[in-house]
């Protein structure tokens, strides 16, 4: 009996994806390798729930975002990232669990 197989839950924009299994959620960031001239995914972290994952994603992006130079800009960017995560999650829910039609 091996580790549970990761399943792609949803992508957040072009730079992040969320994987989930029976035990946790993981966040990965797209990485470009100059050496191989190709993209791959690098693990950012593992989270017990999606709320923690979204908070970590927002915090990470705020720390590295060059356009965040004031508290107002930080709040605006945090709201934008949270909305992007929510939209991606709603799309994933519809793809995974379509509403039955009669």
C-alpha positions in Angstrom: 0.0 0.0 0.0 1.7 3.2 -1.2 1.0 6.9 -0.7 -2.3 8.1 -2.1 -2.1 9.3 -5.7 -2.3 13.1 -6.1 -5.2 14.3 -8.3 -5.3 17.7 -10.0 -8.0 19.7 -8.3 -7.7 23.0 -10.1 -5.2 25.6 -11.5 -5.1 29.1 -10.1 -4.1 31.4 -13.0 -1.1 30.3 -15.0 1.4 30.1 -12.2 -0.2 27.9 -9.6 -2.0 24.6 -9.3 -3.6 22.8 -6.4 -3.4 19.1 -5.9 -5.4 17.1 -3.4 -5.6 13.7 -1.9 -7.3 12.1 1.1 -4.9 13.6 3.5 -4.0 17.2 2.4 -3.9 19.9 -0.3 -0.7 20.9 -1.9 0.2 24.1 -3.7 2.6 24.1 -6.6 4.2 27.0 -8.6 5.1 26.8 -12.2 8.9 27.0 -12.7 10.9 27.6 -15.8 14.2 25.9 -16.1 16.8 27.7 -18.2 18.8 24.5 -18.4 16.1 22.3 -20.0 14.2 25.3 -21.5 10.9 23.8 -20.2 8.4 24.3 -17.4 7.8 22.1 -14.4 6.0 22.4 -11.1 7.7 23.0 -7.8 6.0 22.3 -4.4 5.3 25.4 -2.3 3.6 23.7 0.6 1.1 21.3 2.1 -2.1 22.3 3.9 -4.8 20.6 5.9 -7.6 22.7 4.3 -8.2 25.0 1.3 -8.5 28.1 3.6 -4.9 27.6 4.7 -3.7 27.1 1.2 -5.4 30.2 -0.1 -4.0 32.3 2.8 -0.5 31.0 2.0 -0.9 31.7 -1.7 -2.1 35.3 -1.0 0.8 35.9 1.5 3.4 34.5 -0.9 2.2 36.6 -3.8 2.1 39.8 -1.6 5.7 39.2 -0.5 7.0 38.9 -4.0 4.7 41.3 -5.9 6.6 44.4 -7.1 3.4 46.5 -7.5 2.5 46.3 -3.8 3.9 49.4 -2.3 1.2 50.5 0.1 -1.4 49.0 2.5 -4.2 49.9 0.0 -2.4 48.1 -2.8 -1.7 45.1 -0.6 -5.4 44.8 0.3 -6.4 45.2 -3.4 -4.0 42.5 -4.5 -5.0 40.2 -1.7 -8.7 40.6 -2.7 -7.8 40.0 -6.3 -5.9 36.8 -5.5 -8.6 35.5 -3.2 -11.3 36.1 -5.9 -9.1 34.3 -8.4 -8.8 31.3 -6.1 -12.6 31.2 -5.4 -13.4 31.3 -9.2 -10.9 28.5 -9.9 -12.4 26.4 -7.0 -16.0 27.0 -8.3 -15.0 25.9 -11.8 -13.3 22.8 -10.4 -16.4 22.0 -8.3 -18.6 22.2 -11.5 -16.2 20.1 -13.5 -15.9 17.4 -10.7 -19.5 17.4 -9.5 -21.8 18.6 -12.3 -25.3 19.4 -11.3 -27.6 16.7 -12.7 -30.3 17.8 -15.2 -33.7 16.4 -15.4 
